[in-house]
Amino acid sequence: MTTQTALTVHQTARPHGFPTRGHFTFVESPVPAPEPGTALVENLYWSVDPYHREAMDDDSIWTLNAPMEGRTIGRVVESRAPGLAEGEIVLHREGWRTHSLVRPEGASRLPEFAGVPLSAHLGILGGTGLTAYVALTRIARLQPGEELFVSAAAGGVGTAAGRLARLLGAGRIVGSTGSARKAAYLVDEVGYDAAFTYREAPVADRLARLAPGGIDVYLDNVGGDHLEAAIGALRPHGRIAWCGAVAQYNEPDGPPPAPRNLFTMVEKSLRLEGFLVANHRDAQQELYDFAVPHLREGGALRPDETVVDGFEHIVDAFLSMLRGANTGKMLVRA
């Protein structure tokens, strides 16, 4: 053990609009001792995700003044649980704390892939990459040569989607993001054909200019005006895979109005399907089989990460991610 003190983050109040540091507190306690059937894990990496903002509003997910949760990678340092050996690296959801007590059914031993960084299991190989992979292959069923539009393209899911779509044989790939710097990164580093800053002009206008012939697939991380623009740009029988709605997460007055052109979906025979990646865990091995060889080659598929060092900065990392300060997956490292 490197310390005898554990830190845990609690949410102290429900935000109305954008959360602040005042909605969280750090609680110090002795490092817990494992009971029979549990193992003590010292955490190494924490994932902070957009869905955590939704969880802050929901009593059934995050209880006030209680430990928060999130995807986390750690090392078993003491075990009284068969199947969890000391020294093993595991993935679990008892995050937002330096030390966690886990049970075998709540922890997954991570496969070792030579040449692939451990952090990839929270990004391109984790729930983030799996979300992008499922969206493209199972929900939208992207075909070679089809044109794709991705919103929040410089985030974890968006960068993974761009890289995976290129390997899947997509045609033109267009992304939206919050800054010119990120737009350049998407084109120069990730493999997007074009990217635009949604703050500079109406999304529908920018999309019409960058994809003048229309699009076949839209991966929606935003909702709102992006969804309306995509409906207008989609060709007949186009598909929308909807996995997030960051446009409404911090709106104090509720979600934005529904797209004004919804009936266009009928006229064009479009299909919109929302999904939760938790319902597609059976695709995990499929993602490994597809992605790991490319990660080892170090070519088109690479982890896109913004890493913040120190658990004491996890709240700041989360708030920064909500403001769009990250490029790729936002992670906290011990």
C-alpha positions in Angstrom: 0.0 0.0 0.0 1.2 3.5 -0.8 -1.0 5.3 1.6 -3.2 4.6 4.7 -5.7 7.4 3.8 -8.4 7.1 1.2 -10.2 9.9 -0.6 -13.7 9.7 -2.0 -15.7 12.3 -3.9 -19.3 12.9 -2.8 -21.9 15.1 -4.6 -23.4 17.5 -2.1 -26.2 19.2 -4.1 -28.2 19.0 -7.4 -27.0 21.6 -9.9 -29.3 23.9 -11.7 -27.5 24.5 -14.9 -23.7 24.1 -15.1 -22.2 22.3 -12.0 -19.4 23.9 -10.0 -16.8 22.7 -7.5 -19.3 23.6 -4.8 -21.5 20.6 -5.8 -18.7 18.2 -4.7 -16.6 17.5 -1.7 -13.7 15.3 -0.9 -14.1 12.9 2.1 -11.1 11.5 3.8 -11.2 8.1 5.6 -8.9 5.2 6.5 -8.2 2.8 3.7 -10.9 0.1 4.0 -10.1 -3.5 4.8 -11.6 -6.1 2.5 -14.3 -8.3 4.0 -14.8 -11.9 2.9 -15.8 -12.0 -0.8 -14.3 -8.6 -1.5 -10.9 -7.2 -2.7 -9.3 -3.9 -2.1 -8.3 -2.1 -5.2 -5.9 0.9 -5.4 -7.1 2.9 -8.4 -4.8 4.0 -11.2 -7.0 5.6 -13.8 -10.5 7.3 -13.6 -12.8 8.1 -16.5 -14.9 11.2 -16.3 -17.7 11.2 -18.9 -20.6 13.3 -20.2 -23.2 10.9 -18.7 -21.9 11.8 -15.2 -23.6 15.1 -15.7 -27.0 13.4 -16.3 -26.3 11.3 -13.2 -25.9 14.4 -11.1 -29.7 15.1 -11.6 -30.9 11.6 -10.9 -31.6 10.4 -7.3 -31.7 6.8 -8.5 -28.2 7.0 -9.9 -26.1 9.2 -7.6 -27.3 9.7 -4.0 -26.3 13.0 -2.4 -23.5 12.8 0.2 -22.5 9.3 -0.8 -19.6 8.0 -2.9 -20.0 8.6 -6.7 -19.3 6.0 -9.3 -17.6 5.7 -12.6 -15.4 3.5 -14.8 -12.0 3.0 -13.1 -8.9 0.8 -13.6 -7.0 -0.3 -10.5 -4.7 -2.9 -9.0 -5.8 -5.5 -6.4 -3.7 -4.9 -3.3 -5.5 -7.2 -0.9 -8.0 -9.9 -1.6 -10.4 -12.0 0.3 -12.3 -12.9 -2.9 -11.7 -16.0 -4.9 -10.9 -15.1 -8.5 -9.4 -11.7 -7.7 -5.7 -12.2 -7.0 -3.4 -9.6 -5.5 -1.5 -7.7 -8.2 -4.2 -8.2 -10.9 -5.3 -5.2 -12.9 -9.1 -4.8 -13.0 -11.8 -2.6 -14.4 -14.7 -1.7 -12.2 -17.3 1.0 -11.6 -16.6 1.9 -8.0 -14.7 5.1 -9.1 -14.4 8.6 -7.9 -12.3 7.3 -5.0 -8.7 6.4 -4.5 -9.5 2.9 -3.0 -12.4 0.7 -3.8 -13.8 -2.5 -2.4 -15.0 -4.7 -5.2 -16.6 -8.1 -5.6 -15.7 -10.5 -8.4 -19.0 -10.0 -10.2 -18.4 -6.2 -10.2 -14.8 -6.3 -11.5 -13.3 -7.5 -14.8 -9.8 -8.6 -15.2 -8.3 -6.8 -18.1 -6.6 -8.6 -21.0 -3.0 -7.8 -21.6 -2.3 -6.5 -25.1 1.4 -6.0 -25.7 2.1 -2.5 -27.0 -1.3 -1.1 -26.0 -1.4 1.4 -23.1 -3.4 0.5 -20.0 -5.4 3.7 -20.4 -6.8 2.5 -23.7 -9.2 0.2 -21.7 -11.0 3.4 -20.6 -10.9 5.0 -24.0 -10.7 3.4 -27.4 -11.0 -0.2 -26.0 -13.4 0.7 -23.2 -16.9 2.1 -23.0 -16.0 5.1 -25.1 -14.6 3.1 -28.0 -17.3 0.5 -27.7 -20.0 3.2 -27.9 -18.5 4.4 -31.2 -18.1 0.9 -32.6 -21.6 -0.2 -31.7 -23.0 3.1 -33.1 -21.3 2.5 -36.4 -21.6 -1.2 -36.9 -24.7 -2.3 -35.1 -27.0 0.8 -34.9 -26.2 2.7 -38.1 -24.6 -0.2 -40.0 -22.2 2.0 -41.8 -21.3 0.6 -45.2 -18.0 1.2 -47.2 -18.1 4.5 -49.1 -21.0 6.0 -47.0 -20.7 9.6 -45.8 -20.7 10.2 -42.1 -21.4 13.2 -39.8 -20.3 13.1 -36.2 -21.2 15.8 -33.6 -18.9 16.5 -30.6 -16.3 15.0 -32.8 -13.3 16.0 -30.8 -14.5 14.2 -27.6 -13.8 10.6 -26.7 -16.6 9.0 -28.7 -16.2 11.4 -31.6 -12.4 10.8 -32.1 -12.9 7.0 -31.7 -15.8 7.2 -34.2 -13.7 9.0 -36.8 -10.8 6.6 -36.5 -13.0 3.5 -36.6 -15.1 4.8 -39.4 -12.0 5.3 -41.5 -10.9 1.7 -40.9 -14.4 0.5 -41.7 -14.2 2.1 -45.2 -16.3 5.2 -44.7 -16.4 7.7 -47.5 -16.3 11.4 -46.5 -16.3 12.0 -42.7 -17.4 15.4 -41.3 -17.3 16.5 -37.7 -18.4 19.4 -35.6 -16.5 20.7 -32.6 -16.1 23.8 -30.4 -12.9 25.4 -31.6 -10.7 25.9 -34.6 -7.9 24.1 -32.8 -10.0 21.0 -32.4 -11.3 21.2 -35.9 -7.7 21.2 -37.2 -6.8 18.3 -34.9 -9.7 16.2 -36.3 -8.5 16.7 -39.9 -4.7 16.6 -39.3 -4.6 13.8 -36.7 -7.8 11.8 -36.5 -8.6 11.3 -40.2 -11.7 13.5 -40.7 -12.1 14.9 -44.2 -13.6 18.1 -42.8 -14.5 19.7 -39.5 -16.2 22.9 -38.5 -16.7 25.0 -35.4 -20.4 25.1 -34.6 -20.1 28.5 -32.9 -19.1 30.2 -36.1 -22.3 29.7 -38.1 -25.6 27.7 -38.0 -24.8 24.0 -38.1 -27.1 23.4 -41.0 -25.2 26.0 -43.1 -21.8 24.5 -42.3 -22.9 21.0 -42.9 -24.5 21.9 -46.3 -21.2 23.5 -47.3 -18.9 20.6 -46.2 -21.2 17.8 -47.3 -23.0 19.3 -50.3 -24.2 15.9 -51.6 -25.7 15.0 -48.2 -24.8 12.3 -45.7 -25.8 8.7 -45.1 -25.1 8.3 -41.4 -25.2 10.7 -38.4 -23.7 9.8 -35.0 -25.3 12.1 -32.5 -23.6 13.1 -29.3 -25.4 16.5 -29.0 -29.0 16.7 -30.1 -30.6 20.1 -30.6 -29.6 22.1 -33.6 -27.1 19.3 -34.7 -29.9 16.8 -34.9 -32.1 19.2 -36.9 -29.2 19.9 -39.3 -28.4 16.2 -39.8 -32.1 15.4 -40.5 -31.9 18.0 -43.3 -28.7 16.7 -44.7 -29.4 13.0 -44.6 -30.2 11.2 -47.9 -33.2 9.0 -48.2 -32.9 5.9 -46.0 -30.2 7.5 -43.9 -29.6 6.4 -40.3 -29.0 8.2 -37.0 -27.3 6.5 -34.1 -28.1 8.6 -31.0 -25.9 8.1 -28.0 -25.8 11.5 -26.2 -27.3 14.9 -25.9 -24.8 17.3 -24.4 -26.7 20.3 -25.7 -29.2 19.8 -22.9 -27.1 18.5 -20.0 -26.5 21.9 -18.5 -29.7 23.7 -19.6 -31.4 25.1 -16.4 -34.7 25.4 -18.2 -34.8 21.9 -19.6 -33.9 20.4 -23.1 -34.0 22.5 -26.2 -37.0 22.3 -28.5 -37.4 19.2 -30.7 -36.1 19.5 -34.2 -38.5 21.5 -36.4 -38.1 19.2 -39.3 -38.9 15.8 -37.6 -41.5 15.0 -40.3 -38.7 15.1 -42.8 -37.8 11.7 -41.3 -41.0 10.3 -42.7 -40.5 11.9 -46.1 -37.0 10.5 -46.4 -37.7 7.2 -44.7 -34.9 7.9 -42.2 -34.2 5.7 -39.1 -33.2 7.1 -35.7 -32.2 4.7 -32.9 -31.0 5.6 -29.5 -28.9 3.1 -27.6 -27.1 2.5 -24.4 -23.7 0.8 -24.7 -24.4 -1.2 -21.6 -26.8 -3.2 -23.7 -24.1 -4.2 -26.1 -21.4 -5.7 -23.9 -21.4 -8.8 -26.1 -19.6 -6.6 -28.7 -16.6 -6.2 -26.5 -14.6 -9.1 -27.9 -15.5 -8.1 -31.4 -14.1 -4.6 -30.7 -10.9 -6.2 -29.3 -10.5 -8.4 -32.4 -11.0 -5.4 -34.7 -9.1 -2.7 -32.9 -6.1 -4.3 -31.1 -4.2 -5.2 -34.3 -4.5 -1.6 -35.5 -3.4 -0.2 -32.1 -0.3 -2.4 -32.2 0.6 -1.2 -35.6 0.4 2.4 -34.4 -1.2 3.7 -37.6 -4.7 5.0 -38.1 -6.0 3.8 -34.8 -4.4 5.5 -31.8 -5.9 6.5 -28.4 -6.9 10.2 -28.3 -6.5 11.2 -24.7 -6.3 14.3 -22.4 -4.8 13.1 -19.1 -5.0 15.0 -15.8 -2.5 13.9 -13.1 -3.7 13.5 -9.5 -6.9 12.2 -8.1 -7.3 15.5 -6.2 -8.0 17.1 -9.7 -10.8 14.8 -10.7 -13.6 17.4 -10.1 -11.7 20.0 -12.2 -11.1 17.4 -14.9 -14.8 16.6 -15.0 -15.8 20.3 -15.2 -13.2 21.0 -17.8 -14.5 18.1 -19.9 -18.1 19.5 -19.7 -16.6 22.9 -21.0 -14.9 21.1 -23.9 -11.4 21.6 -22.7 -10.4 18.0 -23.6 -9.4 16.6 -27.0 -10.3 12.9 -27.1 -11.0 10.9 -23.9 -10.7 12.8 -20.6 -8.8 10.7 -18.0 -7.4 11.2 -14.5 -4.2 9.4 -13.6 -3.0 8.6 -10.1 
